[in-house]
C-alpha cells in the first residue's frame, strides 16, 4: 500500500484481503468464517432478491495521531443492525457476533487503514440477506451476514465542504410508520430518482420533508440533518 494516494480516495469499493461471514440455517448461527472471496452463491429464488429482505450498516475504523486504530461506536451500529433484522423478521445476530466480526475484519485488513491526517478511513459494511429459496412472501428462515471493508475518502466528491441541497417536494422517501427508521436496502432504492434529478439540477444532495404534512424537515438523502437552534445541535426525531 506504499504507493496508495490516500488523499485521492473517493467513496467507492476497493478490494481488501478478507471478509467474514456467518450463516443462519436450521435455527442457529454458524461459527464465523473468514474468506478472501468477494462473491456469494445464492439461489435465484432467494427471498432477498425478490422481496427486499436485506439490511446493512456502515461504520468506520480510523488510525489516530498516536498510530492506534479505533472503531467508531461499533456497538451502536450493532444495535441498529439488530433493530433492522427484527423489523424484517430476520434472525437477529448477537451484539458480540457483530462486534467480533468488525474487529476481525479490521485486524485482517489493517494495511488498508489510511494514515492519520489523510482525511481517509477504513469503511466497514456489515450486510445481511434473507437467503431462503421460495416464491411466497414470508419471513426468511435462512440468512447470511457478511462484514467486509474498503478504504474510502470523503462521501462527497468535493470533500468536507459546504454542499448545495435541494428540497424534494414531489417525492417522499419513506412512509410514516414504514421502514424508514431502519437501515434496509429498499429505503435507498426509493431515494435514487429524486437524487438523480437533484444532481441534474446541480445539487449534491436532497432534503426530504415529512411525508405526513410536507412542511417539516426530516432528513437528507445520503445523511442525517442537523440544525443549530439556541446554541444546541438538534436533529429530527421521526418514525420514518
C-alpha positions in Angstrom: 0.0 0.0 0.0 3.1 2.2 -0.1 2.0 3.8 -3.4 -1.6 4.5 -2.4 -2.6 8.1 -2.8 -4.8 8.1 0.3 -5.9 11.7 -0.1 -7.3 11.0 -3.6 -9.7 8.2 -2.5 -13.3 8.6 -3.2 -16.2 6.8 -1.6 -16.1 3.6 -3.6 -15.2 -0.1 -3.1 -11.6 -1.3 -3.3 -10.6 -4.9 -2.8 -9.1 -5.9 0.5 -7.8 -9.2 1.8 -10.5 -10.7 3.9 -14.2 -10.6 4.9 -16.1 -12.6 7.5 -19.4 -14.4 7.3 -22.0 -16.1 9.5 -24.7 -18.4 8.1 -28.0 -19.0 9.8 -29.6 -22.4 9.0 -31.6 -24.9 10.9 -32.4 -22.4 13.6 -28.8 -21.5 14.6 -25.9 -19.3 13.6 -22.7 -20.9 12.3 -19.2 -20.1 13.6 -17.5 -17.1 12.0 -16.0 -17.9 8.6 -13.1 -15.9 7.2 -12.6 -15.7 3.4 -10.9 -13.7 0.7 -13.8 -14.5 -1.7 -15.7 -11.3 -2.8 -18.7 -13.2 -4.2 -21.6 -15.2 -2.7 -23.5 -18.1 -4.2 -27.2 -17.5 -3.8 -30.4 -19.2 -5.1 -32.2 -17.3 -7.9 -35.3 -17.5 -5.8 -33.7 -16.2 -2.6 -36.1 -14.0 -0.6 -33.6 -11.1 -0.5 -33.7 -10.8 -4.3 -37.5 -10.8 -4.7 -38.9 -9.2 -1.5 -36.2 -6.9 -0.3 -35.3 -8.9 2.8 -31.9 -7.2 3.1 -30.3 -4.8 5.5 -26.9 -3.2 6.0 -24.8 -1.0 8.3 -21.9 1.4 7.7 -19.2 2.3 10.2 -15.5 3.3 10.1 -12.1 2.5 11.6 -9.6 5.3 11.9 -5.9 5.5 12.6 -5.3 8.0 15.3 -2.4 10.5 15.7 -0.9 8.0 18.1 -0.9 5.3 15.5 -3.7 3.3 17.2 -6.7 2.0 15.3 -10.2 2.8 16.6 -13.6 1.7 15.6 -16.3 4.4 16.0 -19.4 3.3 18.0 -19.4 -0.3 16.7 -21.8 -1.4 19.5 -24.3 1.2 18.5 -24.1 0.1 14.9 -24.7 -3.5 16.0 -27.8 -2.5 17.9 -29.2 -0.7 14.9 -28.5 -3.8 12.8 -30.4 -5.8 15.3 -33.4 -3.5 15.1 -33.4 -3.7 11.3 -33.3 -7.5 11.5 -36.2 -7.6 13.9 -38.2 -5.3 11.6 -37.6 -7.6 8.6 -38.3 -10.7 10.6 -34.8 -12.0 10.0 -32.8 -14.0 12.6 -31.1 -11.5 15.0 -27.3 -11.8 15.4 -25.9 -11.0 18.8 -24.0 -7.8 19.6 -21.0 -10.0 20.3 -21.1 -11.6 16.9 -21.3 -8.3 15.1 -18.5 -6.6 17.1 -16.3 -9.7 16.8 -16.8 -9.7 13.0 -16.0 -6.0 12.7 -12.8 -6.3 14.8 -11.7 -9.3 12.9 -12.1 -7.6 9.6 -10.2 -4.6 10.8 -7.3 -6.7 12.1 -7.0 -8.8 8.9 -7.1 -5.7 6.7 -5.0 -3.3 8.8 -2.7 -2.4 6.0 -5.7 -0.8 4.2 -6.3 1.6 7.1 -5.3 5.1 5.8 -2.7 7.1 7.8 -3.8 9.8 10.2 -4.2 13.2 8.5 -5.1 11.9 5.1 -8.9 12.5 5.6 -9.5 8.9 4.6 -10.7 5.9 6.7 -11.5 2.2 6.5 -15.2 1.8 5.9 -16.9 -1.3 7.2 -20.1 -2.7 5.6 -22.0 -5.3 7.6 -24.7 -6.6 5.3 -27.3 -9.3 5.8 -29.5 -11.2 3.4 -32.5 -13.5 3.7 -31.4 -16.5 1.7 -34.4 -18.9 1.8 -35.5 -20.0 -1.6 -39.2 -19.8 -2.3 -42.0 -17.9 -4.0 -44.3 -16.7 -1.3 -44.0 -13.5 0.7 -42.9 -14.7 4.1 -40.0 -14.4 6.6 -36.7 -16.0 5.6 -35.7 -19.0 7.7 -32.1 -18.7 6.4 -29.7 -15.8 6.4 -26.2 -14.7 5.5 -24.4 -12.0 7.5 -21.2 -10.6 5.9 -18.8 -7.9 7.2 -16.4 -6.5 4.6 -14.4 -3.3 4.3 -12.8 -0.8 1.9 -10.5 2.2 2.3 -12.5 5.3 1.4 -12.2 9.1 1.2 -15.0 11.6 1.8 -18.5 10.6 0.8 -19.0 13.8 -1.3 -16.5 14.3 -4.2 -15.6 17.8 -3.0 -14.7 16.6 0.4 -15.7 18.2 3.7 -17.0 21.4 2.3 -20.4 23.1 2.1 -22.8 21.5 -0.4 -25.9 22.6 -2.2 -29.1 20.8 -1.2 -32.5 20.7 -2.9 -35.8 20.2 -1.1 -37.8 17.5 -2.9 -41.4 18.5 -2.8 -42.6 15.8 -5.3 -41.4 12.5 -3.7 -41.5 11.1 -0.1 -38.5 9.0 0.8 -40.4 6.8 3.4 -43.9 6.5 4.6 -44.8 7.3 8.2 -44.6 4.2 10.4 -42.9 2.3 7.5 -39.3 1.0 7.3 -37.7 4.5 7.2 -36.3 4.2 10.7 -34.3 1.0 10.0 -31.4 0.6 7.6 -32.8 -1.6 4.8 -31.9 -1.6 1.2 -35.4 -0.6 -0.1 -35.1 2.8 1.6 -32.2 3.6 -0.6 -33.7 2.3 -3.8 -36.6 4.7 -3.3 -34.3 7.7 -3.0 -32.5 7.2 -6.3 -34.8 9.0 -8.6 -35.0 12.2 -6.6 -31.2 12.0 -6.0 -30.6 11.8 -9.8 -33.0 14.6 -10.5 -31.2 16.8 -7.9 -27.8 16.0 -9.5 -29.0 17.0 -12.9 -30.0 20.4 -11.4 -26.6 20.8 -9.8 -27.3 19.8 -6.3 -25.2 17.4 -4.2 -28.0 16.1 -2.1 -31.7 16.0 -1.5 -33.5 17.2 1.6 -36.8 15.4 2.4 -39.8 16.8 4.2 -42.1 14.8 6.5 -44.4 12.6 4.5 -47.5 13.3 6.5 -47.7 17.2 6.2 -44.8 18.0 3.9 -43.7 21.0 6.0 -41.1 19.7 8.5 -37.5 18.9 7.7 -37.0 15.2 8.1 -33.6 14.2 6.7 -31.2 14.4 3.8 -30.9 11.7 1.2 -27.4 10.4 2.0 -27.1 11.6 5.6 -28.9 12.9 8.6 -29.9 16.5 9.0 -28.6 18.6 12.0 -29.5 22.1 12.8 -28.3 24.6 15.3 -31.0 26.2 17.4 -30.4 28.3 20.5 -26.8 27.1 20.7 -27.7 23.4 20.5 -27.4 20.8 17.9 -30.7 19.2 17.0 -31.9 16.6 14.6 -35.4 15.5 13.7 -36.8 12.5 15.5 -39.1 10.6 13.2 -40.7 7.2 12.9 -39.9 7.3 9.1 
